[in-house]
Amino acid sequence: MISENITQIQTNIKTACQKCKRTFTDVTLISVSKTKPVSMLMEAYNAGSRDFGENKVQELIEKYDIMPKDIRWHMIGHLQRNKVKYIVDKVFLIHSVDSLKLAEEISKEALKKNVCVSILIEVNISGEDSKFGIKPEDTEQFIRSISVLPGIKIKGLMTIAPYVENPEDNRQYFAQLKQLSVDINHKNIDNVSMNVLSMGMTGDYEVAIEEGATYVRIGTGIFGERQYL
Ligand SMILES: *Cc1c(COP(=O)(O)O)cnc(C)c1O
């Protein structure tokens, strides 16, 4: 089932890329495996998935220890400062940097472990109160202020779009995040690249790709509904 789901989603990603004349290999599917057992992650791994997304530090490090070592782990959930030290040398990319204090902590722990951590800035593009993330209008200044920190590399932007029935309703937000990344890229800030756009989930990833997503984060579409205990 998981393997069929991944095959179908990869086909849909290809179709979405063709539709907007993008290269298929520019879009990476992240299997969002939060709450799911390692046996299911292994099914996704055996179907070819090498990018996994988790939103809790404890769960990420447990799975990191058990799963094969060629996996790229993505921290996609809200990250507490006191937990940064457990993951800086394990994650491929932190998608959810949304405060100066958090960025400073990542920088500090990265230096301790002698690694360079790739990060994305989480932007609250829809302005929903319930969402984490930097306001679009504050994003450039925020990036300038953390770009000088050692041990971190800013690679781009991430957003969590609202939950909607019709994915077209989120197109505006994906387009706005893309435009923001283009605008910031034009500023040529040292130590900052804007090549990565993490946006799109099970319900709206095709629209996100049409608007420029380079990572889509898909949980339910691969592993089925989540049960929270
Ligand atoms: C859970 C989660 C996803 C995946 O959501 P689905 O709708 O199950 O595909 C994507 N991004 C983030 C940040 C998440 O927490």
The ligand as an SDF file (V2000), in Angstrom:
LIG
                    3D

 15 15  0  0  0  0  0  0  0  0999 V2000
    2.1160   16.5530    9.4410 C   0  0  0  0  0  0  0  0  0  0  0  0
    2.7910   17.5490    8.5880 C   0  0  0  0  0  0  0  0  0  0  0  0
    2.7850   17.4220    7.1890 C   0  0  0  0  0  0  0  0  0  0  0  0
    2.0830   16.3130    6.4470 C   0  0  0  0  0  0  0  0  0  0  0  0
    0.6930   16.5160    6.4390 O   0  0  0  0  0  0  0  0  0  0  0  0
   -0.2740   15.5840    5.5770 P   0  0  0  0  0  0  0  0  0  0  0  0
   -1.4900   16.4100    5.3770 O   0  0  0  0  0  0  0  0  0  0  0  0
   -0.5270   14.3520    6.3840 O   0  0  0  0  0  0  0  0  0  0  0  0
    0.4090   15.2640    4.2910 O   0  0  0  0  0  0  0  0  0  0  0  0
    3.4740   18.3780    6.4680 C   0  0  0  0  0  0  0  0  0  0  0  0
    4.1270   19.4100    7.0700 N   0  0  0  0  0  0  0  0  0  0  0  0
    4.1440   19.5550    8.3960 C   0  0  0  0  0  0  0  0  0  0  0  0
    4.8850   20.7050    8.9930 C   0  0  0  0  0  0  0  0  0  0  0  0
    3.4740   18.6360    9.2060 C   0  0  0  0  0  0  0  0  0  0  0  0
    3.5090   18.8090   10.5340 O   0  0  0  0  0  0  0  0  0  0  0  0
  1  2  1  0
  2  3  1  0
  2 14  2  0
  3  4  1  0
  3 10  2  0
  4  5  1  0
  5  6  1  0
  6  7  2  0
  6  8  1  0
  6  9  1  0
 10 11  1  0
 11 12  2  0
 12 13  1  0
 12 14  1  0
 14 15  1  0
M  END
$$$$
